[in-house]
């Protein structure tokens, strides 16, 4: 039989990849923005509210300095200070709203990380920072009076988280068996004190004197306890990371805000307010005379540097109140010095933040690299 041979032909099919590759590129672009957003949310923590806190406190400083009864800028026949104050206030408002929105998204998408931050011995203190920023922003608002219903309603909303965190944080120090204050106390613990004192100042300005006195006593009593605990240099304080040493400026921020709160409660810068101001001034000079303490933390920019700004601003606010009460050349000199330092530090940090924006939202040493303090038996080291 004859075999039938069928000739074979090679068929070449060319596939145009331009359409598929363009679709892949479009898909990558679509998914790029959510990936970037998720990366930002995973790196964000409550410590970033130092930025808005610094801006809000600076706005409050400018509001006091341009007031008609102020001896700092009231004599200037120019609208420039007023325009600068309004611009700064709206910048602080925009920054605060943006940070709150991002943190709310983090609570939705990364709730486990928020829970971990809430149980962290350093991170939990900065959960007060959003409320502090809102309260200071409210006190510096150019369009609302403290006696208005809207002002009092907003104050109650912003002060409620402070009292809630007080119940959790202060209560565990003497009721739980594992989280003793001697082990959990660190310089960041003073943020909770500042929150109560800021709320006390706001309550006194609204006329709620008894409420302000209650918040002031709560804040100052715990400030004394925290200050004495940290002053003893117990083993728990040795777990504070080097990169967060700018937070040491909170040592004079708390008495400075206490002086401002007491001034609002009493209506005058009396001897107790002056004593707290002198204490904050002494602690400030003690820290400034030790630059080596901050040398390692200044090697690379991170968000902890913003902890330099708002404590200096609190001290500048104190110096303004002191100068208005004493009316001497030395007091006026202190007011000029601290106000100038406060403005220069804020401007410097804003420039550095803009220049290092790509590094700003990387993982910060507040959480992750820091573990909860643990003391091994028979290995207790004291540092004097």
N, C-alpha and C positions, 0 to 999 in steps of 0.2 A: 504494500500500500504506500501511496505517496503521502508524505507529511506536508501539511499546509503550514507554511511559515508566514507569520503575520509580522510585517515590519513594525518595529517600535519607533516611536517618536518621543523626543524629550520635550517636555512642556515646561517653560520657565515662567513663573508667576512672580511679578515684582509687587511687593506690598509697600504702599506709601505710609511711612511711619510718622509723617508730619502731623497727621490729624491726631493719632494716639498720643504722640509725644506732647503736642500742645494741650491735649486734655489732661495729661499727667501733670504738666506744669501748672495748669489752671487749678487742678485738684490740690497741688502742693501749696499754691497761693491761698486757696480757700482754707486749708487746714493750718497754715502758718500762723495766722493771727490767734486762733484759739490756743495753739501750743505756747506762743509767747505769753499770752494772758495767764495760762495755767502755771507757767514758770514763775511769773511775777507773783501770783497768789501764793504759790508754795514757799517763796522766799520771804514774803511779807510777814511781819509780826508787829505786835503793839508798840515795840520800841521805835518804829518809824514815826509815831505820833510826837516824838521829840521835835520834829521839823515844824509841825503846825503849832505845837506848844511854844516854840521859840518865836514864831511869827505873831501869835496871839498876844504873848506877853509884851513884845515890842510895840504892838499896836496900842496896848494899854498904857505903856510908857509915853508914847507920843500924845495920847489923849490927855493925860495928866499935864504934860509939859505945855500944851497949847491952850489949856484952860485959862479963862480970863483972870482967875486969882493966882495963877502960877507966876513965879518970878523968873522962869527960864526963857520962855519964848513969847510971852504975852505982850512984851514991849515991841516986838517986831511988827512993823506995818507992812505985812506981806501975806499973801494967801498961800505961799509955798509950803509952810509947815502943815497947814490944814489939808492941802491937796496931797501931801506925802502921807499924812495919817489916813485919809480915806483910801488911797491907793494901797497902803499896807494892810488896812483892815479887810478890804475885798480880796487881796491876795491870800491873807490868812483864812478867810472864809472858803475860798475856792480850794485851797490845799486841804483844809479840814474835811470838806465834803468829799473830795476825791479819795482821801485816805479811808474815810468811813465807808464809802461805797466799795472800795477794794477789799476792806476787811470783812464787810458783810458778805461779799462773794466768797471770800475764803471760808467763812463760817458755813456757807452752803456747800461748797465743793470739797473742802478739806476740814471737816469738822473734827476728825480725829487729831489733826495737828493742833487745832485750837484747844482741844481738851488737854493735850500734852503741855501746851503753853500755860494753861490754867493751873496745872499741877507742878509746874517748874518753879523752883525757889527764887529765880531771878525774873523770869518772864511774867509771873503772875502780878508783880508789882506794876508793870507797865500797862496792865489792863485798866488802871486808873487814868492813864494819860488821855484817852479820848474825852472823858468827862471833864478833866481839868482844862483841856483846850476849849471845850464848849463853854464852860463857866467863865473863863477869862475872856473869850470872844464876846460873850454876852455882856460882861462888865465893861468892855471897851466899845460896845455898839454905839455908833453916833446918832442913831435915830430912835432909840427907845429909852424911856425913863424907868428907873427901878420900881416906881409905884404903879406902873401899868399892869393890867391883868395879863397881857401877853408875856411880859418880862417875868412875872412871878410864876406863870405856868411853865415857861421854858426852864426857869431855874429849878423847879420841882422835878421836871423830867430829867435834867442833866445831873441833879444831885442824888437821885434815887440809886443809880448804879454805885455811887460812892458808899452809901450806907449798906448796900447789899454786899459789896466786896469787904467792907469792914467786918461785917458779921462772919464772913467766911474766913478771912485772913487772921484777924485778931482773935477770933474764937478758937482757932486750931492751935494757937500758941500755948494755951493753958488747958485745953481739953483733950488733945490727941497725945498719944504716947510716942509717936515717931517724929513729929514735926515740932521739936522744941525751938524756942526763939534763939537759944544759944547756938543751934546748928543751922537754922534757916536765915538768921539775920545777915544782911549784906548791905552795902551802901545804897542799893536800889530800893531797899525797904522804906526809905524815907519818902518815896513817891506817894505812898499811902498817906503819910502825914501831910504832905503838901496838898493833897486832894481835899482833906478835911478842912485845912486852913483856908484854901481858896473858896470852898463852900461857905465857911464861916464869914468870910469877908463879904461875899455876895448877899448872904442872909441879913447881915447888919446894914448893908446899904439899902435894902428894901424896907427896913424898919422892923425886921423880925429879930429883935435883939436877943431874946431868950434862945431862939433857934441858933443864932450865931454863936452865943456863949456856949451852948451845948456842943456844937461842932468844934469850937476852939479848944474846949477842955479835952475832948476826945483826941484831937490831933496832938496837942501839946503833951499830954500824959504819955501817949505812945512814942512821941519824939524823945522824951527823956529816957524811956525804957530802951528804945532802939539805940540812942546815942551812947548810953552807959554800956550796953552790951557790945557795941562795936568798939568802944574805947578800951575795953579790956582785951581786945585782940584774941578772942577765943578761937579754937581750931576751925570752927565753921567758916570764919571770915577768910581763911587762907584759900578757899576754893573760888574766890572771885577772880575771873580771868584778867590778864594784863591788858587786853585790848579794850576793856570796858572801864579803865581807870578814869576817863573823863567824868564818869558818874560820881567821882569823889566830890565834884562841885556841889552835889546835893547836900553836903554837910553844912554849907552856909545858906543854901536856898531855903531850907526848912525854917530856921529862925528868922530869916528875912521876910518870908511870907507870914510867919507868925506875928511879926511886928506890924505888917500891913493890916492883918486881920484885927489885931487888937486896937489899932488906930481907928478902924471903921466901927468897931463895937463901942468904944468909949467916945468917939468923936473928936479926940485930940491925941497928939503924939506925946503921951504921958511918960513918966519914968520907966514903966515896964516896956513900952514900945521902944524906948531908947536903949534899954538894956539888951533887948533882942537884936536891935540893929548893931550895937557894939559887938555882940557875940558873933554875929554873921561877918562883921568886918574883920574881927580877929581871926576867925577860921579861914577867911579868904586870904589874908596875908600869910597865914601859916602854910597854905597850899601853894601860893605863888612863890614862896621862898624855897620850895622844893621841886624845881623843874625836872630833876631826874626821876621823880615819881611817875611822870607822864611821858618820859622819853620813848619807851618801847611802844606805847600806844599811839605815838605820832608817826610811826614809820610808814603806815599805809592808811589812806583815807577810808573811813567807814562811817556808818550812820551814827555811831556812838559819839562822834565829835560834836554832834548837835547838843550834847549834854553840857557843853561849855556855855551855850548861849543864854538859855532862859534863867539859870541861876544868877548870872551877871545882871540880867535885866531886872530880876527881883531885887537885887542889891541896889541897882540904879533907881528903882521905884522907891526904895527905902530912903535913899539919899535925897530924893526930891521932897519927900514928906518931911524929912529931918530939916532940910534947908528952909522949908516954908514955916516950920515951927520955931527954929532957932534964929534964923535971919542974921547969920554971921558970915564973914568972908571964908572961914574954913569950911563951913557947911556948904556954901555955894561952890567952893572949889571941889569938894567931894562930889557934889551933884554933877558938875561939869565933867569931871574925870570919869566917873562910872557911866554916865550917859553916853559919853563919847566911846568908851571901850565897848559898851553894849552894842552900839550901832555898828562899829567897825567889825566886831566879831560876827555879827549877823551878816553883813555884806560879804565878809571873807568866806563864811560857810556857804552862802548862796553861790558864790563864784566857784568854790571847790566842788559843790554838789553838781553844778552844771557841767563842769569840766570832767567829772568822774561819774557821769550818769550811767555809763555802761557797767560800772562796778557797784553801783549803789544797791541794786536789787539782787546781788548775789547772797548766798547764805551767810548770815551774820553770826558772829560768835555769841550772841545772846543765848541761843538754843542750839542744840545739836552737839557742839563741841564741849559743852559744859555739862557735867553730870551732877546729880544731886550730891550734896555734901555728905560724906561718910567718914567717920573716924574709926580707925582700926584700934583694937585694944592694945595697950602697952606701946603704942607708937604715937603718943600725943606730943605734937611739936608746938611750941609757943614762940611767937615772934614779938619782940618788944622794940 
